[in-house]
Amino acid sequence: MSKPLKYAVFGSGSWATAIVKMLCENLNEVGWYMRSSYIKGHLENEQHNPSYLSSVEFHLEQLKLSNDINEIAEYADVMIFAIPSAFMHSELEKLTTDISEKIVVSAVKGIIPESGLLVGEHFHDIYNIPFENIAVIAGPCHAEEVALERLSYLTISCADSSKAKAIGKSLSSDYIRTKISDDIIGVEYAVMLKNIYAIAAGIAHGLGYGDNFQSVLMSNAIREMKRFIKKMHKMKRNINNSAYLGDLLVTGYSVFSRNRMFGNMIGKGYTVKSAQMEMSMVAEGYYATKSAHLLNEKNKKKTNLPIINAVYDILYEGKEPKKVFKKLTEKLD
């Protein structure tokens, strides 16, 4: 009988903490790498993460905690990364352990800025990990609701369906339902793009637009997402499935959405820098906006992306949100 796979999570934010909680429902031991020695020390003394989802209490005998990324990389058969995309490269640079035979799971919502690649592509190209050993975790699922044990759904995407099922089983519980998909690239793009649209929804709210406009914005966003993903990776997919439309809706509308919160502040007149300083969490959509814009610019035949372009103009070109959204309203239907 083969030995059970050892799982480890890399990152100490709210999503990383939620994933560790899910794994602890099923596994005797979970590896957990975090950069912060303060968070590690607090967990060891108080049994909870002091910075994120502090209501979640862990049993220390289930956790293998370390500030050494190589120690946890050596330990794990399945490495789940939940580090914000903007900081992934600097963390991975610390790796000296050969991870080419590991199973790598991306719970990262964006593109690695230094390589311009999706997380899965980055691990394949830089660390020689075969695509059948790369998986992606998608929602719709907020870390805060996992902490509250509210019923949530995850989609695990992997080219190898048996690995997707095994990962899904390790995350499943009374309050977590999982399904699998083979659209690993499409799901990774969807996970990235939904954060941009959530920023757009937040900006609209901050500017005073109501529910009627928000519904039109989200309706256009899912069609824009479909165009973008189809251009990047053409295959048969139903864009109305939970991993695409469901994740977009929860990120665009939820009070827990940090990207919507970030956009709301921008709409209310905050500068990008002041909004980032006020938020304790990273709004992945800020980095995703630049990545999506650059990817589209590289294409000879550009995709029509009025919402992404509007968010880019506001965040990176310094254009006035009110004027940009006035023009955007004329392009939506």
PERASUL-V179204 format. One record per helix or strand of 2 or more residues. SS is the DSSP state (@ for helix, = for strand). FROM is the first residue (numbers start at 1). TO is the last residue. Records with the same first field share a line. If there is no record, write none. Layout:
SS->FROM-TO ; FROM-TO
This chain:
=->7-10 ; 30-33 ; 63-66 ; 78-81 ; 103-106 ; 111-112 ; 117-118 ; 134-138 ; 152-158 ; 176-181
@->14-24 ; 37-46 ; 60-62 ; 69-75 ; 85-92 ; 119-127 ; 131-133 ; 143-147 ; 161-171 ; 184-207 ; 211-232 ; 242-253 ; 258-267 ; 272-278 ; 284-298 ; 306-316 ; 321-329
